[in-house]
Amino acid sequence: MKSRLFPALAVAAVLALTACSGEPAATEAPRPEAAPVDTSVLPPQSGAPAPDDPTTPPAGAVTADNLPVAEDLQWNDTADWRTAETSVGGGTEQLSVCQQNSIESLGGNAVQVRTFTLSPAGGQADGEAVAVAMSFDSREFADQGYATAQEWLADCQRVLAAQERTDGRQVISPIEVSVPSGRAQVTEWSYQAPSTGADSGEFESQGLVQQGDRVALVVMRTPGQDNNWDVEPGGPVGELHPMIRTLPAVADRLTR
């Protein structure tokens, strides 16, 4: 299945342009003092600066060992997911359709990324997943990064519209997920993919985990017009949402 990752910085530019409009400034002589910047049109980001070179993280930063492996990701069977690539740094690709800026803008001092493909029963790839592990210089900066990621997910409908993804709908509002320590949440959005026909529905579920000064983001993206899972044990479907089942293992890997 062809990956559907998009330039996050381009998305940020589109959001900034759609947030406000006005007449172009007239040419005039330089002023002694610059006008204040309207930060309300800028994408949210944490207060921690991104590192100059994310490929040389400080001691104690996250490594690839802190990322989930294919067996950690849940679906119908533990063998449904296959690892695609593992890399350092988030780059400029949009790893989630709700992402408003580069992953580095969250302020982590190191970023590890692993991608997966979904191949149920060994068949043709029919979905994809991305896992991101980040470490921060302090718990406070991790709190800020987590909060910014929450803002991205909550504001997803506007981001989807900017990408010409129609019928954006939040299928699962943020729900807390129990993990051994720290905190975790799951959300999910559905939408129509751009320029691929009327039956081009997609679902993207997002899991966030924080353990001290580390944060993980996991995304599962699959095509389809319906996506039925329970969000709590004992529900009518009889099977808990895969992201909910996945996050405890993600939390465990994050602190190894």
Disulfide bonds with the S-S distance in Angstrom:
Cys98-Cys156 2.03
